[in-house]
Amino acid sequence: MIAWLRHQKHALTSSLRRLGAQPVSTLLTALAMGVAISLPSGLYLVLGNLNQLAGNLPAQPEISVFLDADVSSA
């Protein structure tokens, strides 16, 4: 068990050292992951709000047609 913990500690420090060696790429990777995680949840919220808005619309669909009475037949 102690050997496993030592191995985990070594892996953690090694990965943090590699992340710290390239801060710009680390930041861009974290930013891309943040966008990838937040985009679906944001779209889910937008769709939920649009669904609530559509629930307030009249249930019967309607269409308006505007015709000119002076049109001759073709």
Secondary structure as a PSIPRED ss2 file (coil, helix, strand):
# PSIPRED VFORMAT (PSIPRED V4.0)

   1 M C   1.000  0.000  0.000
   2 I H   0.000  1.000  0.000
   3 A H   0.000  1.000  0.000
   4 W H   0.000  1.000  0.000
   5 L H   0.000  1.000  0.000
   6 R H   0.000  1.000  0.000
   7 H H   0.000  1.000  0.000
   8 Q H   0.000  1.000  0.000
   9 K H   0.000  1.000  0.000
  10 H H   0.000  1.000  0.000
  11 A H   0.000  1.000  0.000
  12 L H   0.000  1.000  0.000
  13 T H   0.000  1.000  0.000
  14 S H   0.000  1.000  0.000
  15 S H   0.000  1.000  0.000
  16 L H   0.000  1.000  0.000
  17 R H   0.000  1.000  0.000
  18 R H   0.000  1.000  0.000
  19 L H   0.000  1.000  0.000
  20 G H   0.000  1.000  0.000
  21 A H   0.000  1.000  0.000
  22 Q C   1.000  0.000  0.000
  23 P H   0.000  1.000  0.000
  24 V H   0.000  1.000  0.000
  25 S H   0.000  1.000  0.000
  26 T H   0.000  1.000  0.000
  27 L H   0.000  1.000  0.000
  28 L H   0.000  1.000  0.000
  29 T H   0.000  1.000  0.000
  30 A H   0.000  1.000  0.000
  31 L H   0.000  1.000  0.000
  32 A H   0.000  1.000  0.000
  33 M H   0.000  1.000  0.000
  34 G H   0.000  1.000  0.000
  35 V H   0.000  1.000  0.000
  36 A H   0.000  1.000  0.000
  37 I H   0.000  1.000  0.000
  38 S H   0.000  1.000  0.000
  39 L H   0.000  1.000  0.000
  40 P H   0.000  1.000  0.000
  41 S H   0.000  1.000  0.000
  42 G H   0.000  1.000  0.000
  43 L H   0.000  1.000  0.000
  44 Y H   0.000  1.000  0.000
  45 L H   0.000  1.000  0.000
  46 V H   0.000  1.000  0.000
  47 L H   0.000  1.000  0.000
  48 G H   0.000  1.000  0.000
  49 N H   0.000  1.000  0.000
  50 L H   0.000  1.000  0.000
  51 N H   0.000  1.000  0.000
  52 Q H   0.000  1.000  0.000
  53 L H   0.000  1.000  0.000
  54 A H   0.000  1.000  0.000
  55 G H   0.000  1.000  0.000
  56 N C   1.000  0.000  0.000
  57 L C   1.000  0.000  0.000
  58 P C   1.000  0.000  0.000
  59 A C   1.000  0.000  0.000
  60 Q C   1.000  0.000  0.000
  61 P C   1.000  0.000  0.000
  62 E C   1.000  0.000  0.000
  63 I C   1.000  0.000  0.000
  64 S C   1.000  0.000  0.000
  65 V C   1.000  0.000  0.000
  66 F C   1.000  0.000  0.000
  67 L C   1.000  0.000  0.000
  68 D C   1.000  0.000  0.000
  69 A C   1.000  0.000  0.000
  70 D C   1.000  0.000  0.000
  71 V C   1.000  0.000  0.000
  72 S C   1.000  0.000  0.000
  73 S C   1.000  0.000  0.000
  74 A C   1.000  0.000  0.000
